[in-house]
Amino acid sequence: MDRIGKETRSAVMSAVRRSGTRLETVFAAALVERGLTGFEEQPAGIPGKPDFAYREGRVAVFIDSCFWHGCPRHLRRPASNTDYWQQKIRRNRARDRRVTAQLKAEGWRVVRIWEHSVRNPRALKWWLTRIKTLLAAEDSERKL
C-alpha cells in the first residue's frame, strides 16, 4: 500500500523529467569537452529514444538511472507499494533488453551507462573513451 494518496503520487511522478536531466546535461558537456561532437540528444525515429545518438557512427547511448533501471549496486527499493515498484523496474529492464536487441539487429552499437558511472569521474572518462573508440572504428570501416 502506498503511503500517500493517488493524486499526490500522480503529481510527484509527473514531475519526473524524461529528458534534459542533470545527468544528461553533465554527460553532454563531458562529450563536448572530450571532442565528441555531432551527437543528437533524445533523437526521434530511433527505437527506444536513446539519450544520445551518433547517427553516422550508429552509436546509441543510454544513461540508465540507478533507480528506474534497477541498478544491482545502488537500487534502494521503496518501502511502500513494493509489489508495484518491483514489477515496474522489472518491466523497465525487460524493455531495455528489447530495445538493445532491436537496435543491435538494426546495426547500432548500444552503450548503456549507469547513473553512478556518470557521477564518477574515472568511470565517466572510461565510457567517453569507449564511445570515442566505437566512433573511430566505424569511421575507419567507412574509409575502407
Residue pairs with C-beta under 8 A, 6 or more apart in sequence:
1 80
1 81
2 9
2 80
2 81
2 84
3 80
4 12
19 41
19 42
19 51
21 63
23 63
23 65
23 115
23 118
23 119
24 41
24 51
24 52
24 63
26 118
27 51
27 52
27 61
27 63
27 113
27 118
27 124
28 39
28 41
28 52
30 118
30 124
30 128
31 37
31 39
31 52
31 128
31 131
34 128
34 132
35 132
36 128
36 131
36 132
36 135
38 54
38 56
39 52
39 53
39 54
39 61
40 52
40 53
40 54
40 55
41 51
41 52
42 49
42 50
42 51
43 49
43 50
43 53
43 55
46 53
46 55
46 60
46 103
46 108
47 99
47 102
47 103
47 106
48 60
48 62
48 95
48 96
48 99
48 100
48 102
48 103
50 60
50 61
50 62
50 103
50 110
51 61
51 62
51 63
52 60
52 61
52 63
53 59
53 60
53 61
54 135
56 138
57 109
57 134
57 135
57 138
57 139
58 107
58 108
58 109
58 138
59 108
59 109
59 110
59 111
59 131
59 134
59 135
59 138
60 103
60 108
60 109
60 110
60 111
61 111
61 113
61 131
62 96
62 110
62 111
62 112
62 113
63 113
63 115
63 118
64 71
64 96
64 112
64 113
64 114
64 115
65 71
65 115
66 73
66 74
66 75
66 114
66 115
66 116
67 74
67 75
67 76
67 89
68 89
68 92
69 89
69 92
69 93
69 96
69 114
70 89
70 90
70 92
70 93
71 114
71 115
71 116
73 114
73 116
74 114
74 115
74 116
75 89
77 85
77 86
78 85
96 112
100 110
100 112
103 110
104 110
109 134
109 138
111 127
111 130
111 131
111 134
113 127
116 123
117 123
117 124
117 126
117 127
118 124
118 127
